[in-house]
Amino acid sequence: MGKTFVCSLCRNGIIGGGLYIDEQSITYSTQKLTVSPLYRSLVLPMKEIKEISCLLYTSPSPRD
């Protein structure tokens, strides 16, 4: 099975890349030219991950 898309990463409202996961690793991938080619595809093996946490940020609703 291939990698599964997890989420998009944004900065200042601009999509800057995505996170993908499979049984072996988590991968950050982007094609943005403002990101150094060295960092356009980063792979973190699952065996090196001790903990995963998530911070979900949403913009306030105009109704709030």
All heavy atoms as TSV, in Angstrom:
chain	resi	resn	atom	element	x	y	z
A	1	MET	N	N	0.841	-1.181	0.000
A	1	MET	CA	C	0.000	0.000	0.000
A	1	MET	C	C	0.884	1.242	0.000
A	1	MET	O	O	1.912	1.286	0.656
A	1	MET	CB	C	-0.911	-0.029	1.226
A	1	MET	CG	C	-1.825	1.162	1.309
A	1	MET	SD	S	-2.903	1.045	2.750
A	1	MET	CE	C	-4.424	1.355	1.951
A	2	GLY	N	N	0.480	2.286	-0.709
A	2	GLY	CA	C	1.250	3.516	-0.801
A	2	GLY	C	C	1.005	4.439	0.372
A	2	GLY	O	O	0.298	4.104	1.327
A	3	LYS	N	N	1.571	5.604	0.283
A	3	LYS	CA	C	1.419	6.590	1.350
A	3	LYS	C	C	0.022	7.197	1.316
A	3	LYS	O	O	-0.557	7.388	0.258
A	3	LYS	CB	C	2.465	7.688	1.204
A	3	LYS	CG	C	3.868	7.192	1.508
A	3	LYS	CD	C	4.809	8.354	1.699
A	3	LYS	CE	C	6.188	7.876	2.076
A	3	LYS	NZ	N	6.272	7.381	3.425
A	4	THR	N	N	-0.495	7.507	2.495
A	4	THR	CA	C	-1.812	8.122	2.647
A	4	THR	C	C	-1.631	9.582	3.012
A	4	THR	O	O	-0.859	9.917	3.912
A	4	THR	CB	C	-2.609	7.410	3.759
A	4	THR	OG1	O	-2.746	6.034	3.402
A	4	THR	CG2	C	-3.964	8.030	3.951
A	5	PHE	N	N	-2.355	10.460	2.326
A	5	PHE	CA	C	-2.319	11.888	2.631
A	5	PHE	C	C	-2.931	12.125	3.997
A	5	PHE	O	O	-3.997	11.604	4.310
A	5	PHE	CB	C	-3.082	12.666	1.560
A	5	PHE	CG	C	-3.212	14.123	1.851
A	5	PHE	CD1	C	-2.148	14.972	1.628
A	5	PHE	CD2	C	-4.387	14.641	2.358
A	5	PHE	CE1	C	-2.267	16.325	1.903
A	5	PHE	CE2	C	-4.511	15.988	2.626
A	5	PHE	CZ	C	-3.449	16.831	2.399
A	6	VAL	N	N	-2.250	12.936	4.842
A	6	VAL	CA	C	-2.733	13.224	6.185
A	6	VAL	C	C	-3.284	14.639	6.265
A	6	VAL	O	O	-4.403	14.859	6.706
A	6	VAL	CB	C	-1.620	13.029	7.239
A	6	VAL	CG1	C	-2.111	13.417	8.615
A	6	VAL	CG2	C	-1.114	11.603	7.217
A	7	CYS	N	N	-2.491	15.632	5.853
A	7	CYS	CA	C	-2.941	17.020	5.932
A	7	CYS	C	C	-2.064	17.932	5.085
A	7	CYS	O	O	-0.954	17.576	4.722
A	7	CYS	CB	C	-2.956	17.505	7.376
A	7	CYS	SG	S	-1.318	17.621	8.128
A	8	SER	N	N	-2.598	19.120	4.810
A	8	SER	CA	C	-1.829	20.172	4.148
A	8	SER	C	C	-1.230	21.067	5.219
A	8	SER	O	O	-1.819	21.258	6.280
A	8	SER	CB	C	-2.733	21.027	3.261
A	8	SER	OG	O	-3.248	20.279	2.210
A	9	LEU	N	N	-0.076	21.616	4.926
A	9	LEU	CA	C	0.554	22.562	5.837
A	9	LEU	C	C	0.484	23.941	5.210
A	9	LEU	O	O	0.830	24.111	4.052
A	9	LEU	CB	C	2.006	22.164	6.094
A	9	LEU	CG	C	2.202	20.757	6.658
A	9	LEU	CD1	C	3.681	20.447	6.788
A	9	LEU	CD2	C	1.515	20.620	7.994
A	10	CYS	N	N	0.026	24.924	5.978
A	10	CYS	CA	C	-0.130	26.283	5.459
A	10	CYS	C	C	0.657	27.275	6.297
A	10	CYS	O	O	0.866	27.066	7.489
A	10	CYS	CB	C	-1.593	26.699	5.493
A	10	CYS	SG	S	-2.653	25.692	4.479
A	11	ARG	N	N	1.080	28.330	5.638
A	11	ARG	CA	C	1.712	29.455	6.329
A	11	ARG	C	C	1.203	30.710	5.658
A	11	ARG	O	O	1.294	30.849	4.446
A	11	ARG	CB	C	3.232	29.380	6.215
A	11	ARG	CG	C	3.926	30.439	7.046
A	11	ARG	CD	C	5.424	30.211	7.024
A	11	ARG	NE	N	6.214	30.877	7.976
A	11	ARG	CZ	C	6.315	32.173	8.203
A	11	ARG	NH1	N	5.558	32.987	7.545
A	11	ARG	NH2	N	7.131	32.666	9.086
A	12	ASN	N	N	0.642	31.607	6.431
A	12	ASN	CA	C	0.046	32.833	5.911
A	12	ASN	C	C	-1.003	32.544	4.843
A	12	ASN	O	O	-1.111	33.245	3.846
A	12	ASN	CB	C	1.119	33.776	5.361
A	12	ASN	CG	C	2.067	34.247	6.431
A	12	ASN	OD1	O	1.686	34.387	7.595
A	12	ASN	ND2	N	3.309	34.472	6.075
A	13	GLY	N	N	-1.758	31.480	5.031
A	13	GLY	CA	C	-2.829	31.138	4.118
A	13	GLY	C	C	-2.395	30.494	2.814
A	13	GLY	O	O	-3.205	30.257	1.935
A	14	ILE	N	N	-1.110	30.191	2.665
A	14	ILE	CA	C	-0.592	29.597	1.444
A	14	ILE	C	C	-0.191	28.154	1.734
A	14	ILE	O	O	0.567	27.892	2.668
A	14	ILE	CB	C	0.622	30.385	0.910
A	14	ILE	CG1	C	0.207	31.825	0.612
A	14	ILE	CG2	C	1.213	29.705	-0.323
A	14	ILE	CD1	C	1.385	32.740	0.302
A	15	ILE	N	N	-0.716	27.223	0.943
A	15	ILE	CA	C	-0.361	25.820	1.145
A	15	ILE	C	C	1.121	25.638	0.858
A	15	ILE	O	O	1.627	26.046	-0.180
A	15	ILE	CB	C	-1.199	24.892	0.259
A	15	ILE	CG1	C	-2.654	24.944	0.716
A	15	ILE	CG2	C	-0.685	23.458	0.309
A	15	ILE	CD1	C	-3.596	24.102	-0.104
A	16	GLY	N	N	1.814	25.051	1.824
A	16	GLY	CA	C	3.257	24.919	1.715
A	16	GLY	C	C	3.753	23.495	1.632
A	16	GLY	O	O	4.939	23.247	1.607
A	17	GLY	N	N	2.864	22.542	1.589
A	17	GLY	CA	C	3.293	21.158	1.508
A	17	GLY	C	C	2.285	20.241	2.156
A	17	GLY	O	O	1.227	20.677	2.586
A	18	GLY	N	N	2.617	18.969	2.214
A	18	GLY	CA	C	1.702	18.003	2.791
A	18	GLY	C	C	2.427	16.948	3.594
A	18	GLY	O	O	3.624	16.735	3.426
A	19	LEU	N	N	1.684	16.316	4.495
A	19	LEU	CA	C	2.194	15.194	5.263
A	19	LEU	C	C	1.540	13.923	4.749
A	19	LEU	O	O	0.334	13.884	4.508
A	19	LEU	CB	C	1.877	15.347	6.756
A	19	LEU	CG	C	2.674	16.384	7.518
A	19	LEU	CD1	C	2.219	16.411	8.973
A	19	LEU	CD2	C	4.155	16.131	7.431
A	20	TYR	N	N	2.354	12.887	4.596
A	20	TYR	CA	C	1.898	11.588	4.105
A	20	TYR	C	C	2.411	10.519	5.060
A	20	TYR	O	O	3.480	10.674	5.642
A	20	TYR	CB	C	2.439	11.339	2.695
A	20	TYR	CG	C	2.026	12.409	1.722
A	20	TYR	CD1	C	2.742	13.582	1.601
A	20	TYR	CD2	C	0.891	12.240	0.936
A	20	TYR	CE1	C	2.351	14.575	0.716
A	20	TYR	CE2	C	0.498	13.231	0.043
A	20	TYR	CZ	C	1.233	14.386	-0.057
A	20	TYR	OH	O	0.842	15.373	-0.934
A	21	ILE	N	N	1.641	9.453	5.221
A	21	ILE	CA	C	2.017	8.418	6.178
A	21	ILE	C	C	1.832	7.030	5.556
A	21	ILE	O	O	0.946	6.818	4.723
A	21	ILE	CB	C	1.170	8.549	7.471
A	21	ILE	CG1	C	1.714	7.696	8.585
A	21	ILE	CG2	C	-0.293	8.267	7.200
A	21	ILE	CD1	C	1.103	8.001	9.938
A	22	ASP	N	N	2.687	6.109	5.935
A	22	ASP	CA	C	2.512	4.687	5.625
A	22	ASP	C	C	3.029	3.898	6.821
A	22	ASP	O	O	3.330	4.477	7.861
A	22	ASP	CB	C	3.183	4.285	4.308
A	22	ASP	CG	C	4.706	4.400	4.329
A	22	ASP	OD1	O	5.298	4.511	5.430
A	22	ASP	OD2	O	5.310	4.369	3.249
A	23	GLU	N	N	3.133	2.613	6.698
A	23	GLU	CA	C	3.548	1.779	7.820
A	23	GLU	C	C	4.995	2.037	8.242
A	23	GLU	O	O	5.376	1.775	9.382
A	23	GLU	CB	C	3.398	0.289	7.475
A	23	GLU	CG	C	1.992	-0.142	7.158
A	23	GLU	CD	C	1.602	0.153	5.707
A	23	GLU	OE1	O	2.495	0.360	4.861
A	23	GLU	OE2	O	0.400	0.207	5.421
A	24	GLN	N	N	5.796	2.535	7.330
A	24	GLN	CA	C	7.227	2.695	7.571
A	24	GLN	C	C	7.651	4.095	8.022
A	24	GLN	O	O	8.640	4.245	8.731
A	24	GLN	CB	C	8.010	2.358	6.298
A	24	GLN	CG	C	7.700	1.000	5.730
A	24	GLN	CD	C	8.133	-0.122	6.640
A	24	GLN	OE1	O	9.220	-0.087	7.185
A	24	GLN	NE2	N	7.288	-1.116	6.815
A	25	SER	N	N	6.913	5.139	7.581
A	25	SER	CA	C	7.403	6.499	7.819
A	25	SER	C	C	6.318	7.553	7.669
A	25	SER	O	O	5.234	7.294	7.166
A	25	SER	CB	C	8.527	6.813	6.822
A	25	SER	OG	O	8.017	6.787	5.496
A	26	ILE	N	N	6.666	8.758	8.106
A	26	ILE	CA	C	5.894	9.967	7.843
A	26	ILE	C	C	6.765	10.835	6.939
A	26	ILE	O	O	7.957	11.006	7.196
A	26	ILE	CB	C	5.546	10.720	9.138
A	26	ILE	CG1	C	4.592	9.882	9.986
A	26	ILE	CG2	C	4.935	12.078	8.828
A	26	ILE	CD1	C	4.238	10.516	11.310
A	27	THR	N	N	6.174	11.377	5.883
A	27	THR	CA	C	6.924	12.169	4.916
A	27	THR	C	C	6.312	13.550	4.763
A	27	THR	O	O	5.087	13.684	4.643
A	27	THR	CB	C	6.920	11.481	3.530
A	27	THR	OG1	O	7.509	10.194	3.663
A	27	THR	CG2	C	7.696	12.285	2.507
A	28	TYR	N	N	7.151	14.583	4.784
A	28	TYR	CA	C	6.747	15.938	4.421
A	28	TYR	C	C	7.214	16.149	2.993
A	28	TYR	O	O	8.358	15.842	2.658
A	28	TYR	CB	C	7.403	16.984	5.330
A	28	TYR	CG	C	7.327	18.377	4.755
A	28	TYR	CD1	C	6.139	19.095	4.808
A	28	TYR	CD2	C	8.423	18.968	4.147
A	28	TYR	CE1	C	6.057	20.371	4.272
A	28	TYR	CE2	C	8.348	20.233	3.605
A	28	TYR	CZ	C	7.166	20.929	3.673
A	28	TYR	OH	O	7.088	22.188	3.122
A	29	SER	N	N	6.321	16.668	2.152
A	29	SER	CA	C	6.683	16.861	0.755
A	29	SER	C	C	6.126	18.184	0.249
A	29	SER	O	O	4.988	18.545	0.549
A	29	SER	CB	C	6.120	15.717	-0.084
A	29	SER	OG	O	6.445	15.884	-1.434
A	30	THR	N	N	6.941	18.919	-0.507
A	30	THR	CA	C	6.499	20.164	-1.134
A	30	THR	C	C	7.261	20.365	-2.439
A	30	THR	O	O	8.354	19.843	-2.606
A	30	THR	CB	C	6.725	21.377	-0.212
A	30	THR	OG1	O	6.173	22.543	-0.829
A	30	THR	CG2	C	8.193	21.622	0.068
A	31	GLN	N	N	6.667	21.122	-3.329
A	31	GLN	CA	C	7.331	21.490	-4.581
A	31	GLN	C	C	7.582	22.993	-4.633
A	31	GLN	O	O	7.948	23.523	-5.677
A	31	GLN	CB	C	6.466	21.067	-5.771
A	31	GLN	CG	C	6.256	19.568	-5.860
A	31	GLN	CD	C	7.567	18.809	-5.996
A	31	GLN	OE1	O	8.453	19.194	-6.749
A	31	GLN	NE2	N	7.709	17.745	-5.240
A	32	LYS	N	N	7.379	23.683	-3.504
A	32	LYS	CA	C	7.555	25.132	-3.467
A	32	LYS	C	C	9.007	25.505	-3.725
A	32	LYS	O	O	9.915	24.982	-3.106
A	32	LYS	CB	C	7.089	25.692	-2.124
A	32	LYS	CG	C	5.607	25.467	-1.928
A	32	LYS	CD	C	4.960	26.392	-0.961
A	32	LYS	CE	C	5.073	27.828	-1.222
A	32	LYS	NZ	N	4.111	28.445	-2.079
A	33	LEU	N	N	9.201	26.423	-4.642
A	33	LEU	CA	C	10.547	26.852	-5.001
A	33	LEU	C	C	11.211	27.668	-3.899
A	33	LEU	O	O	12.430	27.801	-3.875
A	33	LEU	CB	C	10.506	27.654	-6.304
A	33	LEU	CG	C	9.995	26.870	-7.518
A	33	LEU	CD1	C	9.936	27.787	-8.730
A	33	LEU	CD2	C	10.844	25.651	-7.794
A	34	THR	N	N	10.416	28.209	-2.975
A	34	THR	CA	C	10.986	28.978	-1.863
A	34	THR	C	C	11.580	28.072	-0.788
A	34	THR	O	O	12.253	28.553	0.118
A	34	THR	CB	C	9.921	29.887	-1.227
A	34	THR	OG1	O	8.805	29.095	-0.832
A	34	THR	CG2	C	9.466	30.953	-2.207
A	35	VAL	N	N	11.324	26.774	-0.878
A	35	VAL	CA	C	11.890	25.798	0.056
A	35	VAL	C	C	13.139	25.196	-0.590
A	35	VAL	O	O	13.099	24.757	-1.734
A	35	VAL	CB	C	10.868	24.691	0.391
A	35	VAL	CG1	C	11.485	23.625	1.262
A	35	VAL	CG2	C	9.631	25.292	1.046
A	36	SER	N	N	14.226	25.188	0.143
A	36	SER	CA	C	15.468	24.608	-0.357
A	36	SER	C	C	15.226	23.175	-0.828
A	36	SER	O	O	14.526	22.413	-0.159
A	36	SER	CB	C	16.523	24.613	0.746
A	36	SER	OG	O	17.616	23.796	0.397
A	37	PRO	N	N	15.817	22.775	-1.971
A	37	PRO	CA	C	15.651	21.397	-2.457
A	37	PRO	C	C	16.015	20.352	-1.400
A	37	PRO	O	O	15.441	19.268	-1.386
A	37	PRO	CB	C	16.594	21.328	-3.654
A	37	PRO	CG	C	16.671	22.729	-4.159
A	37	PRO	CD	C	16.596	23.584	-2.911
A	38	LEU	N	N	16.901	20.698	-0.501
A	38	LEU	CA	C	17.311	19.782	0.568
A	38	LEU	C	C	16.143	19.405	1.480
A	38	LEU	O	O	16.100	18.319	2.048
A	38	LEU	CB	C	18.432	20.438	1.386
A	38	LEU	CG	C	19.036	19.640	2.521
A	38	LEU	CD1	C	19.749	18.407	1.989
A	38	LEU	CD2	C	20.011	20.510	3.296
A	39	TYR	N	N	15.159	20.309	1.608
A	39	TYR	CA	C	14.050	20.110	2.539
A	39	TYR	C	C	12.711	19.850	1.854
A	39	TYR	O	O	11.681	19.844	2.501
A	39	TYR	CB	C	13.917	21.322	3.464
A	39	TYR	CG	C	15.159	21.569	4.261
A	39	TYR	CD1	C	15.958	22.677	4.015
A	39	TYR	CD2	C	15.556	20.677	5.243
A	39	TYR	CE1	C	17.115	22.896	4.734
A	39	TYR	CE2	C	16.717	20.884	5.968
A	39	TYR	CZ	C	17.481	21.994	5.719
A	39	TYR	OH	O	18.625	22.212	6.436
A	40	ARG	N	N	12.687	19.628	0.555
A	40	ARG	CA	C	11.418	19.431	-0.156
A	40	ARG	C	C	10.813	18.053	0.061
A	40	ARG	O	O	9.640	17.846	-0.202
A	40	ARG	CB	C	11.596	19.699	-1.648
A	40	ARG	CG	C	11.804	21.170	-1.915
A	40	ARG	CD	C	11.832	21.469	-3.379
A	40	ARG	NE	N	12.309	22.843	-3.568
A	40	ARG	CZ	C	12.756	23.311	-4.701
A	40	ARG	NH1	N	12.784	22.530	-5.772
A	40	ARG	NH2	N	13.171	24.548	-4.783
A	41	SER	N	N	11.581	17.119	0.530
A	41	SER	CA	C	11.055	15.793	0.859
A	41	SER	C	C	11.813	15.270	2.078
A	41	SER	O	O	12.966	14.880	1.982
A	41	SER	CB	C	11.223	14.831	-0.318
A	41	SER	OG	O	10.677	13.578	0.008
A	42	LEU	N	N	11.155	15.304	3.223
A	42	LEU	CA	C	11.770	14.840	4.470
A	42	LEU	C	C	11.042	13.584	4.940
A	42	LEU	O	O	9.813	13.549	4.986
A	42	LEU	CB	C	11.664	15.919	5.548
A	42	LEU	CG	C	12.314	17.258	5.218
A	42	LEU	CD1	C	12.005	18.271	6.318
A	42	LEU	CD2	C	13.807	17.095	5.051
A	43	VAL	N	N	11.788	12.560	5.286
A	43	VAL	CA	C	11.201	11.282	5.709
A	43	VAL	C	C	11.646	10.976	7.137
A	43	VAL	O	O	12.839	11.005	7.437
A	43	VAL	CB	C	11.632	10.138	4.759
A	43	VAL	CG1	C	11.051	8.819	5.231
A	43	VAL	CG2	C	11.227	10.453	3.326
A	44	LEU	N	N	10.677	10.696	7.991
A	44	LEU	CA	C	10.953	10.327	9.379
A	44	LEU	C	C	10.476	8.893	9.587
A	44	LEU	O	O	9.273	8.620	9.542
A	44	LEU	CB	C	10.223	11.259	10.340
A	44	LEU	CG	C	10.425	11.011	11.820
A	44	LEU	CD1	C	11.896	11.149	12.206
A	44	LEU	CD2	C	9.580	11.961	12.638
A	45	PRO	N	N	11.417	7.958	9.792
A	45	PRO	CA	C	11.024	6.558	10.008
A	45	PRO	C	C	10.184	6.393	11.272
A	45	PRO	O	O	10.456	7.025	12.296
A	45	PRO	CB	C	12.364	5.833	10.150
A	45	PRO	CG	C	13.371	6.736	9.509
A	45	PRO	CD	C	12.867	8.125	9.749
A	46	MET	N	N	9.164	5.554	11.203
A	46	MET	CA	C	8.275	5.316	12.349
A	46	MET	C	C	9.043	4.852	13.581
A	46	MET	O	O	8.700	5.225	14.698
A	46	MET	CB	C	7.209	4.280	12.003
A	46	MET	CG	C	6.152	4.798	11.089
A	46	MET	SD	S	5.198	6.078	11.905
A	46	MET	CE	C	3.848	6.193	10.763
A	47	LYS	N	N	10.097	4.060	13.401
A	47	LYS	CA	C	10.829	3.530	14.555
A	47	LYS	C	C	11.534	4.635	15.340
A	47	LYS	O	O	11.927	4.434	16.478
A	47	LYS	CB	C	11.815	2.456	14.128
A	47	LYS	CG	C	12.915	2.960	13.216
A	47	LYS	CD	C	13.813	1.830	12.777
A	47	LYS	CE	C	14.911	2.358	11.870
A	47	LYS	NZ	N	15.758	1.324	11.365
A	48	GLU	N	N	11.677	5.829	14.750
A	48	GLU	CA	C	12.312	6.948	15.438
A	48	GLU	C	C	11.306	7.878	16.110
A	48	GLU	O	O	11.696	8.818	16.788
A	48	GLU	CB	C	13.165	7.749	14.449
A	48	GLU	CG	C	14.350	6.961	13.932
A	48	GLU	CD	C	15.227	7.779	12.996
A	48	GLU	OE1	O	15.186	9.025	13.064
A	48	GLU	OE2	O	15.957	7.162	12.209
A	49	ILE	N	N	10.025	7.630	15.921
A	49	ILE	CA	C	8.980	8.477	16.495
A	49	ILE	C	C	8.606	7.944	17.869
A	49	ILE	O	O	8.223	6.788	18.024
A	49	ILE	CB	C	7.743	8.519	15.579
A	49	ILE	CG1	C	8.126	9.109	14.230
A	49	ILE	CG2	C	6.621	9.316	16.234
A	49	ILE	CD1	C	7.032	9.035	13.194
A	50	LYS	N	N	8.705	8.812	18.873
A	50	LYS	CA	C	8.355	8.422	20.233
A	50	LYS	C	C	6.944	8.862	20.589
A	50	LYS	O	O	6.278	8.233	21.397
A	50	LYS	CB	C	9.346	9.034	21.228
A	50	LYS	CG	C	10.744	8.490	21.072
A	50	LYS	CD	C	11.670	9.100	22.076
A	50	LYS	CE	C	13.075	8.558	21.867
A	50	LYS	NZ	N	14.044	9.163	22.745
A	51	GLU	N	N	6.495	9.974	20.007
A	51	GLU	CA	C	5.186	10.527	20.346
A	51	GLU	C	C	4.699	11.372	19.187
A	51	GLU	O	O	5.479	12.033	18.513
A	51	GLU	CB	C	5.307	11.391	21.597
A	51	GLU	CG	C	4.036	12.023	22.049
A	51	GLU	CD	C	4.237	12.851	23.304
A	51	GLU	OE1	O	4.971	12.419	24.206
A	51	GLU	OE2	O	3.661	13.939	23.363
A	52	ILE	N	N	3.401	11.349	18.953
A	52	ILE	CA	C	2.790	12.199	17.939
A	52	ILE	C	C	1.694	13.007	18.616
A	52	ILE	O	O	0.845	12.453	19.318
A	52	ILE	CB	C	2.186	11.375	16.777
A	52	ILE	CG1	C	3.290	10.632	16.035
A	52	ILE	CG2	C	1.408	12.284	15.826
A	52	ILE	CD1	C	2.787	9.734	14.931
A	53	SER	N	N	1.723	14.318	18.431
A	53	SER	CA	C	0.650	15.167	18.942
A	53	SER	C	C	0.192	16.066	17.800
A	53	SER	O	O	0.873	16.221	16.798
A	53	SER	CB	C	1.125	15.990	20.142
A	53	SER	OG	O	2.193	16.819	19.756
A	54	CYS	N	N	-0.963	16.655	17.969
A	54	CYS	CA	C	-1.539	17.460	16.903
A	54	CYS	C	C	-2.131	18.730	17.486
A	54	CYS	O	O	-2.868	18.689	18.465
A	54	CYS	CB	C	-2.623	16.662	16.188
A	54	CYS	SG	S	-3.473	17.600	14.911
A	55	LEU	N	N	-1.817	19.849	16.874
A	55	LEU	CA	C	-2.426	21.129	17.239
A	55	LEU	C	C	-3.272	21.543	16.046
A	55	LEU	O	O	-2.755	21.763	14.952
A	55	LEU	CB	C	-1.361	22.183	17.514
A	55	LEU	CG	C	-1.866	23.610	17.701
A	55	LEU	CD1	C	-2.761	23.682	18.933
A	55	LEU	CD2	C	-0.711	24.562	17.834
A	56	LEU	N	N	-4.559	21.594	16.247
A	56	LEU	CA	C	-5.477	21.982	15.188
A	56	LEU	C	C	-5.833	23.441	15.388
A	56	LEU	O	O	-6.349	23.823	16.432
A	56	LEU	CB	C	-6.745	21.121	15.225
A	56	LEU	CG	C	-7.836	21.489	14.233
A	56	LEU	CD1	C	-7.313	21.316	12.814
A	56	LEU	CD2	C	-9.062	20.640	14.469
A	57	TYR	N	N	-5.535	24.252	14.397
A	57	TYR	CA	C	-5.862	25.673	14.469
A	57	TYR	C	C	-6.846	25.997	13.373
A	57	TYR	O	O	-6.640	25.658	12.218
A	57	TYR	CB	C	-4.608	26.536	14.291
A	57	TYR	CG	C	-4.950	28.011	14.190
A	57	TYR	CD1	C	-5.204	28.749	15.333
A	57	TYR	CD2	C	-5.048	28.634	12.952
A	57	TYR	CE1	C	-5.553	30.082	15.247
A	57	TYR	CE2	C	-5.395	29.974	12.860
A	57	TYR	CZ	C	-5.637	30.690	14.013
A	57	TYR	OH	O	-5.987	32.017	13.928
A	58	THR	N	N	-7.928	26.624	13.752
A	58	THR	CA	C	-8.894	27.094	12.765
A	58	THR	C	C	-9.090	28.588	12.974
A	58	THR	O	O	-9.047	29.073	14.108
A	58	THR	CB	C	-10.240	26.365	12.877
A	58	THR	OG1	O	-10.747	26.552	14.197
A	58	THR	CG2	C	-10.064	24.878	12.598
A	59	SER	N	N	-9.310	29.295	11.920
A	59	SER	CA	C	-9.550	30.738	12.027
A	59	SER	C	C	-10.909	30.961	12.704
A	59	SER	O	O	-11.835	30.181	12.508
A	59	SER	CB	C	-9.571	31.380	10.646
A	59	SER	OG	O	-8.327	31.213	10.030
A	60	PRO	N	N	-11.013	32.026	13.475
A	60	PRO	CA	C	-12.302	32.306	14.113
A	60	PRO	C	C	-13.399	32.554	13.072
A	60	PRO	O	O	-13.148	33.129	12.019
A	60	PRO	CB	C	-12.044	33.578	14.916
A	60	PRO	CG	C	-10.574	33.727	14.996
A	60	PRO	CD	C	-9.997	32.986	13.834
A	61	SER	N	N	-14.573	32.093	13.383
A	61	SER	CA	C	-15.717	32.315	12.515
A	61	SER	C	C	-16.196	33.757	12.674
A	61	SER	O	O	-16.124	34.319	13.769
A	61	SER	CB	C	-16.833	31.357	12.908
A	61	SER	OG	O	-18.054	31.762	12.338
A	62	PRO	N	N	-16.696	34.374	11.611
A	62	PRO	CA	C	-17.241	35.742	11.756
A	62	PRO	C	C	-18.379	35.784	12.763
A	62	PRO	O	O	-18.698	36.825	13.300
A	62	PRO	CB	C	-17.756	36.073	10.353
A	62	PRO	CG	C	-17.143	35.088	9.440
A	62	PRO	CD	C	-16.771	33.899	10.251
A	63	ARG	N	N	-18.996	34.637	13.043
A	63	ARG	CA	C	-20.094	34.588	14.009
A	63	ARG	C	C	-19.591	34.569	15.450
A	63	ARG	O	O	-20.364	34.750	16.376
A	63	ARG	CB	C	-20.957	33.354	13.741
A	63	ARG	CG	C	-21.648	33.386	12.387
A	63	ARG	CD	C	-22.458	32.129	12.141
A	63	ARG	NE	N	-21.676	30.906	12.186
A	63	ARG	CZ	C	-20.944	30.427	11.181
A	63	ARG	NH1	N	-20.909	31.068	10.042
A	63	ARG	NH2	N	-20.278	29.295	11.306
A	64	ASP	N	N	-18.323	34.328	15.663
A	64	ASP	CA	C	-17.781	34.256	17.041
A	64	ASP	C	C	-17.625	35.628	17.651
A	64	ASP	O	O	-17.343	36.594	17.041
A	64	ASP	CB	C	-16.432	33.534	17.061
A	64	ASP	CG	C	-16.582	32.055	16.735
A	64	ASP	OD1	O	-17.733	31.564	16.786
A	64	ASP	OD2	O	-15.565	31.413	16.432
